[in-house]
Amino acid sequence: MKYAVLSDIHGNLPALEAVLRDARSRGADHFLLLGDYCLSNPWPDRCLDTIFSLPDATVIRGNEENYLENLQGKDPALWTDGQMQISYWTYRHVSDENRRTLLALPWQARLTCHGASLTLVHDSTAFLAGRERACLDPVRAWLHRRTGAETAVSFQHYAEAVLARDEAFLQAADALEDGIYLFGHTHCQWQLPSRDGRKLFLNPGSCGLPLDGGAGTTPYALLEIRPDGTWHAESIRIPFDRAAACRAIRESSQFTEAHVWSQVVCRELETGLEHMTFFLQFMDAYARRIGDDRRPYAVDTWENGWRQWLSEWKP
């Protein structure tokens, strides 16, 4: 059995379609999708159409789906926050049917194949004691890039080195049942077996918004379960024209209606590195500096803060 593992599509239809084509060409039998299908790129509904029409797929929910759920039943006349413009735009551009299907998805899934157990979650925090996010989040990938390591391959080596000496990670891994643990959320691709070799931890990276330094590519993973219950996992990156994706974003109504968020996303797509965290950290400091304690940020604070960030922030 050969599984294609995808996560964090974030409304990026061209990336999703490219990964699905590549996975099929490599003989994928089944697709495992690990959440965060909308927000940030301007094709959320078409992504959901594509995902929900896959004949052989296991699909779970991610944290970004909460932003759509939180708007259900709310009066659109009150949708006035600048920071939430991307959520408002996405909600309006996802069909009622797709939204209902999306929000009914389970938070996790467990499969068994040839005796091997597969656990699917969006965020590894629950079973890795938060060590992935502590050691391997996109901010650390950005800092890793500052050392001169510019490729996603180097980030995989970095992940192996960091986790192999992180005692909290090793102890959390030792305490788990044998099997394969699949998760996304951090937008950084890596995989690592446990020290006893009876467990595998695999993050396929973000199909739609990679943040691990692999500019010019988009990631996913192939997981093969053999008849004897052993496995082989391959982290894959395929060429992807991120500049073309950014041009499409800038030509979309999403860019018009949520232009601050869209511009930060374009910077992330073009560089393959985290920007949103740094921008939001700046926004918090900026809002406090001007005496604005409203959260989410109002339109004026959000847009003025963006302009200030452009003039002050140095990568």
Secondary structure by P-SEA (a helix, b strand, c coil): cbbbbbccccccaaaaaaaaaaaaaacccbbbbbcccccccccaaaaaaaaaacccccccccccaaaaaaaccccccccccccaaaaaaaaaaccaaaaaaaaacccbbbbbcccbbbbbbccccccccccccccccaaaaaaaaaaccccaaaaaaaaaaaaaacaaaaaaaaaccbbbbbbcccccccccccccccbbbbccccccccccccccccccbbbbbccccccccccccccccaaaaaaaaaacccccccaaaaaaaaaaaacccccaaaaaaaaaaaaaaaccccccccaaaaaaaaaaaaacccc
